[in-house]
Amino acid sequence: MAAARLPPSILEVLFSFLDIDDLRNCALVCKYWYRFLNDENNDVWRFHCIRKLAEVALKSNILSNVPTYKAKLRAFFHAWNPLDCSRNMYIKDNGFTIHRNPVAQSTDGSRGKIGFKNGRHCWEIWWEGPLGTVAVIGIATKKAPMQCHGYVALLGSDDQSWGWNLVDNHLLHNGDSQGNYPLLNNAPKYQVGERIRVILDCEDNTLAFEKNYEFLGVAFRGLPDTHLYPAVSAVYGNTEVSMVYLGQPLDG
């Protein structure tokens, strides 16, 4: 077909004007287009990346572990949802960091834009400020609240969320402590700035964590077959939490 004979320079120009959904359809037209769009660092993905992402995000090291333009774009579409967080939080200009305002007697949370029901998924999350008395990372359904009165472990306070409190290394679900995590003698406490990888396996219905490239073990089993979203809850004023979606986790 004639489309298969178009040079890459022409395809780059044409595809740069299309929406992401249209590009997905274009990849199904022929093998040539599929191979072209499968190059995650070509100028098409670079153009869309520059158009969608804030310059501050592209120039900082926040996306250092997502090397390709397409992967950076994918991370943006999975980032914190500005319409699905506590009224005491806002998303910073970089699009990947949530800031908690200094509001007294409030626990505040945020969810990612996209929830997962199938497949295996991995994202990084890290604190960029004091943890305070409670700092929880994990997952939540759409039904889990993202704000409550007082300073509590909001994530894990009901049957719609599962969390790991980084302050005391306790797992939380349905309002109860599910035990210490990780299961190590004198497990080190979280240090501000450390990137933790959250690994959600919707096939085995498990949630696990990894820190400093060390797998810490499965934290939760028997997760429900419903859409589960990256989530966090915080209590400390002006603290910030960043989250970057990485895609499918690598085994081994």
C-alpha positions in Angstrom: 0.0 0.0 0.0 1.1 3.6 -0.6 1.2 4.4 3.1 3.9 1.9 3.6 6.1 3.7 1.2 6.0 7.1 2.9 9.4 8.1 4.3 9.8 8.4 8.1 10.2 12.2 7.8 6.7 12.5 6.3 5.2 10.1 8.8 6.7 12.1 11.7 5.0 15.3 10.4 1.7 13.6 9.8 1.6 11.7 13.1 2.6 14.7 15.1 -0.8 16.3 14.4 -2.8 13.3 15.6 -4.2 12.6 19.1 -2.8 9.7 21.1 -5.9 7.6 20.4 -5.5 8.1 16.7 -1.9 7.0 16.9 -3.0 3.8 18.5 -5.3 3.1 15.6 -2.5 4.0 13.1 -0.3 1.4 14.6 -2.9 -1.2 13.5 -2.9 -0.1 9.8 0.2 -1.9 8.7 3.4 -3.5 9.9 5.4 -0.5 8.7 3.4 2.0 10.7 3.5 -0.3 13.7 7.3 -0.6 13.6 7.6 3.2 13.2 5.3 4.0 16.2 6.9 1.2 18.2 10.1 3.3 18.3 9.4 5.1 21.7 12.1 7.7 21.1 11.2 8.9 17.6 10.2 12.5 16.9 6.5 11.8 17.0 6.6 10.8 20.7 9.1 13.6 21.4 6.7 16.1 19.9 3.7 14.8 22.0 5.9 14.7 25.1 7.0 18.3 24.7 3.4 19.4 24.0 1.8 17.6 27.0 4.5 17.7 29.7 5.6 20.7 31.6 9.2 21.9 30.8 10.1 21.8 34.5 9.3 18.0 34.5 11.3 17.3 31.4 14.4 19.3 32.7 14.3 17.8 36.2 15.3 14.3 37.3 11.8 13.4 38.3 11.5 11.2 35.1 15.0 9.9 35.3 13.8 6.3 35.4 11.5 6.5 32.4 14.0 6.8 29.6 11.9 7.1 26.4 9.6 9.9 25.2 6.6 7.5 25.0 7.3 6.2 28.5 7.4 9.8 29.9 4.1 10.5 28.1 2.6 7.4 29.5 3.7 8.4 33.0 2.0 11.8 32.6 -1.3 10.1 31.8 -1.0 8.0 34.9 0.1 10.8 37.3 -1.9 12.3 40.2 -5.4 13.3 39.3 -6.0 17.0 40.2 -9.8 16.3 40.3 -9.4 13.3 42.6 -7.5 14.6 45.7 -8.3 16.3 48.9 -9.3 20.0 48.7 -6.2 20.6 50.9 -3.9 19.3 48.2 -2.9 20.5 44.7 -0.7 19.2 41.9 2.5 21.2 41.2 3.3 22.6 37.8 5.5 19.5 37.0 2.3 17.4 36.9 3.8 14.6 39.1 4.1 16.0 42.6 1.3 16.7 45.0 1.6 19.4 47.7 -0.3 19.3 50.9 -1.3 22.7 52.3 -0.6 23.3 56.1 -4.1 22.7 57.3 -4.6 21.7 61.0 -6.4 18.5 62.0 -6.8 17.1 58.6 -5.5 14.0 56.8 -5.4 14.4 53.0 -5.0 11.9 50.1 -4.8 11.7 46.4 -5.4 9.1 43.7 -3.8 8.5 40.3 -5.7 9.3 37.1 -5.9 5.6 36.0 -6.9 2.6 37.9 -6.0 -1.0 37.1 -8.0 -4.2 37.0 -5.9 -6.3 34.7 -2.2 -6.9 34.1 0.8 -6.0 36.2 1.8 -2.5 37.0 4.6 -0.6 38.7 5.1 2.9 39.8 7.6 4.9 41.9 6.6 7.1 44.8 8.6 9.2 47.1 8.3 11.9 49.8 9.9 15.3 49.3 9.3 16.7 52.8 8.8 15.5 56.4 6.6 12.5 56.9 4.9 13.7 60.0 3.1 11.3 62.3 1.4 9.3 59.5 2.6 8.9 55.8 0.9 6.1 53.9 1.4 4.8 50.3 -0.6 2.1 48.6 -3.8 1.7 46.5 -7.4 2.5 46.8 -10.7 2.1 44.9 -12.8 5.0 43.8 -14.9 4.6 46.9 -12.1 5.3 49.4 -12.3 8.8 50.9 -9.4 11.2 50.2 -9.9 13.5 53.2 -10.9 13.2 56.9 -10.7 15.0 60.2 -7.7 14.5 62.4 -4.3 13.0 61.8 -5.0 9.3 61.0 -3.9 6.6 58.6 -6.5 7.5 56.0 -5.2 5.0 53.4 -6.1 1.6 54.9 -8.8 3.0 57.2 -11.5 1.1 55.4 -12.1 -1.9 53.2 -11.6 0.2 50.0 -7.9 0.9 50.5 -4.6 -0.8 51.4 -1.5 1.1 52.7 1.9 0.9 54.1 2.6 3.5 56.8 6.2 4.6 56.2 6.5 6.1 59.7 6.1 2.9 61.7 6.4 0.2 59.0 2.9 -1.1 59.5 0.5 -2.4 56.8 -3.1 -1.1 57.1 -6.4 -2.3 55.7 -10.0 -2.0 56.9 -8.9 0.1 59.9 -6.6 -2.6 61.3 -2.9 -3.1 61.3 -2.0 -6.1 59.2 1.4 -6.5 60.8 4.9 -5.2 60.3 6.4 -4.7 56.9 8.9 -5.6 55.6 9.4 -8.8 57.6 13.0 -8.0 58.6 14.7 -7.7 61.9 15.1 -4.0 62.7 13.8 -3.0 59.2 15.2 0.5 58.4 12.8 3.4 58.4 12.0 5.3 55.2 14.3 8.2 54.5 12.9 11.3 52.7 13.8 11.2 49.0 14.0 7.4 48.7 12.1 6.0 45.8 9.8 3.1 46.6 8.5 1.0 43.8 4.9 -0.2 44.2 4.1 -3.4 42.3 0.4 -4.2 41.7 -0.3 -7.7 40.2 -3.9 -7.8 39.1 -3.5 -11.4 37.9 -2.4 -12.7 41.3 -4.3 -10.0 43.2 -1.2 -8.9 45.2 0.5 -5.7 46.2 4.2 -5.6 46.9 6.9 -3.0 47.4 10.6 -2.6 46.4 13.1 -0.2 47.8 16.7 0.4 46.6 16.0 -2.3 44.0 15.4 -4.8 46.8 12.1 -6.7 46.7 10.5 -6.4 50.1 8.0 -9.2 49.7 4.2 -9.3 49.1 2.4 -6.9 51.4 -1.2 -7.7 50.5 -3.0 -10.7 49.0 -6.5 -11.4 47.9 -7.1 -7.9 46.4 -10.6 -7.5 44.8 -11.2 -7.7 41.0 -12.0 -4.0 40.7 -10.1 -0.9 39.5 -7.4 -0.1 42.0 -5.6 3.3 41.9 -2.2 4.4 43.1 -2.9 6.4 46.3 -1.3 8.3 49.2 -2.3 10.0 52.4 -0.4 12.6 54.3 -0.7 14.9 57.3 2.3 17.1 57.4 1.9 20.7 56.2 3.7 21.6 53.0 5.0 18.1 52.5 5.1 16.9 48.9 4.8 13.4 47.3 5.8 12.5 43.8 4.6 9.5 41.7 5.8 8.3 38.4 4.2 5.3 36.6 6.9 2.9 35.1 4.7 0.3 33.3 5.0 -3.4 33.6 7.5 -4.5 36.3 10.6 -6.3 35.3 11.0 -9.8 36.9 14.3 -10.8 38.5 
